[in-house]
Each structure stands twice: as structure tokens, then as C-alpha cells.
Amino acid sequence: MTRRTETAAPFRPSLRRTINSVADTPRWAFAFHRLHALPLTALGLVAATERFFSRLYDDLPRLPLEALTLTSRVVLVGYVIHLAIRKDPEVAFGRGEAVVPKRHPTTTADFLPYLLGQGVLLGAATLLFNHLPENVLVAYVPEADRPLYFACLLAAKNLTVIPFTLIWMTGIARRQLLRAEPE
């Protein structure tokens, strides 16, 4: 029995560190989203409005509205990258204030558990926020109300889930820049 404890002891801190590392990125994304809620909501409102009305009305001009949604998403990604990577004093990448990081020095054994953990969390979020409302909960909505249900669902996802996921993905890149060593 002592032998088992000796072999498991070095594994536990490493596992705990990996779990904490995996949880840090979504935690940072929540804090970032809370801090910048007003502009993020305003940018998400453009796509949410387009998705809501496009789902309810078939005679709307699709191409200009899709272009507007795409533009709002590009602006959202640019805004998040600007604040999270360029303006953050911890990273300060791209402004000439920090040295350009070299290739990340971590090994596969260090980075792969983090990346797999992010995949598991994103998979769970997909099941919770995509599969559950679109495939399970819709069974409880009367057939006549389903267009309104899907319109409201798409609007809500464009205000919350999509911006948060984009922030989360930026957080993964940000974490790697923070861990990189300067040249």
C-alpha cells in the first residue's frame, strides 16, 4: 500500500495544476466578458437582431444582413484581441512595449493536457448550450411556437454564447503568449 501512495503522489500535484490551468482560461474569459459587457453586448446585439428577424421572416434580404452580421463578428474578434492581447500590460504584444515571444518552450506533455482539457470544456459547453436547447428542449415547445423559439434561441446565443466562445478562444492564445519566453 505504501508503494501505491509513492507512485500516486507525484501525479496529484501535476493533475491539480493541469486542472487549475484548464479552468483559468474560462475563468479569465468570464472576467473579461463581465468587464467589457456593454460593448460586447452592443456588438452581439447586431447579430442577435439579424438572426432573430431572419429566422421569423423569410422575405428579408439575406446577403446584406449576413454581411452585417459577419462585420459585427469581425469587429468583435478585433475588439477582443485588441483588449486582451495588445492592450493588456501583461501581454503587450504588438505595440513594441514587449519583446516578441519566441516559439513556446512547452513540451507536448505540458501543453497537450491543457489543450485536451479545453476541448473537453468546450465540448461540454456545446452539449449544454447547443445540443440541449436545439435537440432536446425543442420537443417541449408546441409546433406552432417553434419558429419563435428558435428565433429567441439564436438571438440569445448571439448575445451570450458566441461572444463568450470567441473570448475563450482568444484566452487560449493569450495564455500561450503569457507563457512564452522572450527572445
HELIX and SHEET records of a PDB file:
HELIX    1   1 THR A    2  ALA A    8  1                                   7    
HELIX    2   2 PHE A   11  LEU A   35  1                                  25    
HELIX    3   3 ALA A   37  LEU A   56  1                                  20    
HELIX    4   4 ARG A   62  ILE A   81  1                                  20    
HELIX    5   5 HIS A   82  ARG A   86  3                                   5    
HELIX    6   6 THR A  108  THR A  126  1                                  19    
HELIX    7   7 LEU A  127  VAL A  136  3                                  10    
HELIX    8   8 LEU A  137  TYR A  140  5                                   4    
HELIX    9   9 GLU A  143  ASP A  145  5                                   3    
HELIX   10  10 ARG A  146  LEU A  159  1                                  14    
HELIX   11  11 VAL A  161  ARG A  179  1                                  19    
END                                                                             
